[in-house]
Amino acid sequence: MADNDDSLPDNIIQLSTYRRNDNKPHCTCYHWATFPKKQLQLSVDRENREITCRHCGTVIDPFDAHLLLMKSQDDRQREIDDLYHQAQELREYKPWRRAIKDIEQHAGNGKMVPTCPHCQEAVFLEELTYGSWVSKELVLQQRKFQKNGGDDNG
């Protein structure tokens, strides 16, 4: 095949001679520096085969619109992933572990004992293992009842 441009048929356009018309106005509503970022709102005109920005009315190149949609979808997926990880962390959060860790840290050498937060009486950790256990829900209901002064109405 010859490297001569004269040998090409008339209906084939050389890519090196094709230029995008940059004289058209560009939509900057979704530019990375826009603050606050506007929500992606595009309008598709099927009759004229154009995509326009609903914010400023500028015609957007279909390839650019496709990239904007992909980026929007990626951002949305990233937000969903972040929320999923936060929900998983909350499911795994166990506040009593922090209290146990605190007890281990302070009573680890055996010289300190915790006190009851209600009566301020010292509690030996050995007593906790031999003591009886009660439902947390039952204790919370009793405290609520006592806080309201024995009133069952409020």
Secondary structure by P-SEA (a helix, b strand, c coil): cccccccccccccccccccccccccccccccccccccccbbbbbcccccbbbbccccccccaaaaaaaaaaaaaaaaaaaaaaaaaaaaaaaccaaaaaaaaaaaaacccccccccccccccccaaaaaabbbbbaaaaaaaaaaaaacccccc
